[in-house]
Amino acid sequence: MTIRVVVVDDQELIRGGFVAIIGTAEDIEVVGEAADGAEALWVVREARPDVVLMDIRMPGMDGLEATEAIAAEPDLADVRIVVLTTFEEDGYVLRALRGGASGFLGKGVRPAELLGAIRTVAAGEELLSAAATRAVIAHVADERPQPAVEGDLFRYLTDREREVVLLVAQGLSNEEIAQRLFVSPLTAKTHVNRAMTKIGARDRAQLVVAAYQAGLAGS
């Protein structure tokens, strides 16, 4: 199955570079391009891609606003967004993830890493670079836990689901979680999916953010 991608960047040279890299993969194809957030929203509505590569700093509607707009539309619930930027700062990372992004990569990413990132996100996994993960932890570690959030949402998790959420927050994949808990990868994936459903997380990235905000991780 071919992964459909929309590339969004206001710099034509950079956008063209990403398009060229994706063109080398047999299992990935570019189905649209955009130079700003407003155009991106229109293109995504028309093309219905699996993954969007989204620049942050663009004129008019920026990538963060566009990410939030895409994530807010029920008809686009299956679209996964990877934010690409040269600015791995906590504010950008956290807002992008809160807004619905499934991943965060620097623009200096290597071709093989970019293609791997697209495949990872399309498969439903979160994608956080090491710097982005540290930024999220640093930004929310000092925030006070929100009892209402934990009481209303996380109290419905089973003990095993809570354990799995903590491992997800550490950046472990389903396979790594399975090895840690001595269960099958399918069982690990089931626990992750149930936890996301119970707290209303769009994907694993939002599950990580929610876990830190609720004080379940990072203590």
C-alpha positions in Angstrom: 0.0 0.0 0.0 1.4 3.4 -1.1 1.7 6.1 1.6 0.3 9.4 0.3 2.1 12.5 1.4 1.6 16.3 1.2 4.7 18.5 1.6 4.2 22.0 3.1 7.1 24.6 3.1 7.2 28.2 2.0 10.7 27.8 0.6 10.4 26.2 -2.8 13.9 24.8 -2.8 13.4 23.0 0.5 10.0 21.8 -0.5 11.4 20.5 -3.8 14.2 18.7 -1.9 11.7 16.8 0.2 9.6 15.9 -2.9 12.7 14.6 -4.6 13.7 12.4 -1.6 10.2 11.0 -1.4 10.3 10.3 -5.1 13.1 7.7 -4.5 10.8 5.5 -2.4 8.6 3.0 -4.1 6.1 2.8 -1.3 5.6 6.6 -0.8 4.3 9.2 -3.2 3.7 13.0 -3.0 0.0 13.9 -3.7 0.2 17.6 -3.0 2.4 20.6 -2.1 1.7 23.9 -0.3 3.6 27.1 0.5 1.7 28.2 3.6 -0.8 27.0 6.2 -4.0 28.1 4.4 -3.0 26.4 1.2 -2.0 23.3 3.1 -5.4 23.1 4.7 -7.0 23.3 1.3 -4.6 20.7 -0.3 -5.1 18.3 2.6 -8.9 18.5 2.3 -8.6 17.7 -1.4 -5.9 15.1 -1.4 -6.7 13.3 1.9 -3.0 12.2 2.4 -1.8 9.7 5.0 1.0 12.0 6.1 1.7 15.7 6.0 5.2 17.1 6.2 4.6 20.5 7.8 6.9 23.5 8.1 6.4 25.7 11.2 7.4 29.2 10.2 5.5 30.3 7.1 3.8 33.6 6.2 0.1 34.0 7.0 -1.2 30.9 8.6 1.8 29.1 10.0 2.4 25.4 10.4 1.2 25.2 14.0 -2.1 26.9 13.1 -2.5 24.6 10.1 -1.8 21.5 12.2 -4.4 22.5 14.7 -6.9 23.2 11.9 -6.3 19.9 10.2 -6.5 18.0 13.5 -9.8 19.7 14.4 -11.6 18.4 11.3 -13.3 15.0 11.9 -13.0 14.1 8.2 -9.2 14.5 8.4 -8.9 12.3 11.6 -6.7 9.8 9.8 -4.2 12.4 8.5 -0.9 12.2 10.4 1.3 15.3 10.6 5.1 15.5 10.9 6.4 18.9 11.8 9.6 19.8 10.1 11.6 22.8 11.4 15.1 24.1 12.3 13.7 25.3 15.6 13.5 22.4 18.1 12.3 24.6 21.0 9.9 23.4 23.7 7.1 25.9 22.9 7.0 24.7 19.3 7.3 21.1 20.1 4.6 21.1 22.8 2.1 23.2 20.8 2.6 21.1 17.8 2.0 17.9 19.7 -0.9 19.3 21.6 -2.3 20.6 18.3 -2.3 17.1 16.8 1.1 16.5 15.3 2.3 12.9 15.4 6.0 13.7 15.0 8.7 16.4 15.1 11.9 16.4 13.1 14.7 18.9 12.2 15.0 20.0 8.6 18.5 18.6 8.7 17.1 15.0 8.8 18.9 12.6 6.4 16.9 11.2 3.5 16.7 7.7 4.9 15.6 9.1 8.3 12.9 11.2 6.6 11.5 8.2 4.7 11.6 6.1 7.8 9.8 8.9 9.7 7.0 8.9 7.1 6.6 5.1 7.4 6.7 5.2 11.2 4.0 7.9 11.5 1.8 6.3 8.7 1.9 3.0 10.8 0.4 4.8 13.7 3.6 5.3 15.8 4.7 8.6 17.4 7.9 10.2 16.1 9.9 12.5 18.4 13.6 13.3 17.9 15.8 13.1 21.0 15.9 16.9 21.2 12.2 17.2 20.8 11.5 14.6 23.5 13.9 16.4 25.9 12.1 19.7 25.1 8.7 18.3 25.9 9.9 16.8 29.2 11.7 20.0 30.2 8.6 22.1 29.4 6.0 20.1 31.3 8.1 18.5 34.1 7.7 21.6 36.2 4.0 22.0 35.6 1.7 21.0 38.4 -0.2 17.8 37.7 -3.8 18.5 36.8 -6.0 16.4 39.2 -9.1 16.9 37.1 -7.5 15.5 34.0 -6.1 12.5 35.8 -9.3 11.9 37.7 -11.6 12.2 34.7 -9.4 10.3 32.2 -6.5 8.3 33.6 -8.5 6.8 36.4 -10.2 4.6 33.8 -6.9 2.9 32.9 -6.1 -0.5 34.2 -2.8 -1.0 36.1 -1.3 -2.6 33.0 -2.5 0.2 30.8 -0.9 2.8 33.1 2.3 0.8 33.0 2.2 0.8 29.2 1.6 4.5 29.1 4.7 5.1 31.2 6.7 3.0 28.8 5.3 4.9 25.8 6.3 8.1 27.5 9.8 6.9 27.7 9.8 6.5 23.9 9.6 2.7 23.8 8.0 1.1 20.7 5.4 -1.7 20.9 8.1 -4.3 20.3 10.2 -2.8 23.1 7.2 -2.6 25.4 6.4 -6.3 24.6 9.9 -7.3 25.5 9.9 -5.3 28.8 6.5 -6.8 29.9 7.0 -10.3 28.4 3.9 -10.1 26.2 3.4 -10.2 22.5 3.8 -7.0 20.4 0.1 -7.3 19.5 -0.9 -7.3 23.2 1.3 -4.3 23.8 -0.3 -2.5 20.9 -3.8 -3.4 22.2 -3.0 -1.9 25.6 -1.7 1.3 23.9 -4.7 1.7 21.7 -7.1 1.1 24.7 -5.3 3.8 26.7 -5.5 6.3 23.8 -9.2 5.6 23.4 -9.9 6.0 27.1 -8.2 9.4 27.3 -9.2 10.6 23.8 -5.6 10.8 22.5 -5.4 11.2 18.7 -2.2 9.1 18.7 0.8 8.1 20.7 2.4 11.5 20.7 -0.6 13.0 22.4 -0.6 10.1 24.8 2.9 11.1 25.8 2.0 14.8 26.3 -1.1 13.8 28.3 0.9 11.5 30.6 3.3 14.3 31.4 0.6 16.8 32.0 -1.3 14.5 34.3 1.8 13.8 36.3 1.9 10.1 35.4 5.4 10.5 33.8 8.4 12.7 34.3 8.3 12.7 38.1 
